[in-house]
Amino acid sequence: MRFAPLALALVLTLGAATPALAQHAPPVRVDDTLAPLAAPLPDAARLAKFDAYVESVQKQFDVPGVAVAIVKDGKVVMERGYGVRELGKAAKVDAHTMFAIASNTKAFTAASLNILQDDGKLKTTDRVIDHLPWFRMSDAYVTREMRIRDLLAHRSGLSLGAGDLLYWPTTTYSTREVAERLKDVPLTGGFREQYAYDNILFGVAGLVVEAASGMSFKQFMQTRIWNPLGMTETRYNSDDLKPGDNVAVGNAKFDFKDLRPVGVTSWRNVSGAGGIYSSVHDLTKWMNAQLAGGVYAGSGESAKRLFSTQRQREMWSVLTPIPTGKSPIPELADAASNFSGYGQGWQLSDYLGDRLVWHTGGWPGQVSRLTLVPGKGVGVVVLTSAEVGAAFNAITYEALDMMLGHSGHDWLKGYAAAVARSQGNADESWQKHLAARDANSKPSLALAKYANTYRDPWYGDVIIRQGAKGLELQFSKTAELLGDIEHWQHDTFIVRWRDRGLNADAFINFALDPDGNIRELRMQPVSPLTDFSFDFQDLRLVPVR
């Protein structure tokens, strides 16, 4: 109801190169040279059909703003926006609207380190402690053997999202303090044994860039990547947004129900993992340079490069295998990969015979996906202003079908079914909690005795205190994590965060010693839909006094 129709002519550049790339030779393919020819470029009628499809995705998944760009062989097929920048306001999203690209930042971090390898300042096989002597993991062997490329590959032994509460939501820790606290974050898996997505080590990677280059991470990316590519619509993080910037406002469903705008977040203390704001216009330049093996101007001996072809191959080579499986949703069967892995800052998989190099990004109120098909010279980027990954996936696969000549898929139906299935699982989980609850039980102690400062080795202090309405909980380094405590059963409570856009309410369970004193406090998210970066379950909180 709030999505204005988009005219076909809006930012349409069919068959034309971007101004910054118009003089360039065709891109150098770095792999898949024997791949079959791709389908012809889509004509105006096909692009109009695609426009209508994106608008139907917006309506289905309640996404106020979307921006999409597609490149092919160094040229921009399309770049445009859909919907509005901010709920309740008239300004439209266009190709120049900046969104938080979140974990799509990771590929920029990997590129930075590989540029430094080309410069002779480091090797990605160097030990991290050779560049950051103070670096420590919780295991001495892992500390000694951790290589720079291990920082980029999600195979450290950390659990999913381990340590994310050190910066998510925004904390007062510095980048160095976040990295130093890794020594107390437990490892739950074997080193290089299996895939488990983390963010915190990409923050360490940013510190390696600074140590090796002698520049701030921001300055390095600005001078070595964004300036050469002409990415003038890219910001290091939300702190660098300027008054009047063309920027999208993120939205979340408060209590998983009502769509509302959310506040601006900054990851200034783990910038290597996420934080960049960019537009699809700028990201066409990034995709074209990637698809050209690092070349961004000229050709042959006079080519200007971000990084060498060899570094490109290494970034796109699997370091960490990822198990594959079939989708329970019939319409999504073809999206299932035959292989899957993670390289350096990139996900690696396949789609109907073509290799994909891609990544997604998740941010409060904004999620995105950037996908490359190296064998066909195709790149697709989708930026959105709501927290629905199904939307960017449905749009991405429709765009891939359009560019690769596939048909017969109903991605909208498939991803709508996947969202419904996920919501159904969450509802079932809550019903199980309700069925197991003894609503007539009482806490073992007087409520005042639960008030205390509790300390975790890696996060620090969490405070439970008496507030105006009863007990409240405050994470000492995270202003947004302030919530009200209500009794659930026995010595288990629920904290309900006052910021209802977090969607991260958590159970709090107190363990008592034989004398009736509180020995430990443990937490876990109430809903399986809660973002994994709320890693409450990893906290081991004990009373300070």
Order of alpha helices (4+ residues) and beta strands (2+ residues): alpha-beta-beta-beta-alpha-alpha-alpha-alpha-alpha-beta-beta-beta-alpha-beta-beta-alpha-beta-beta-beta-beta-beta-beta-alpha-alpha-beta-beta-beta-beta-beta-beta-beta-beta
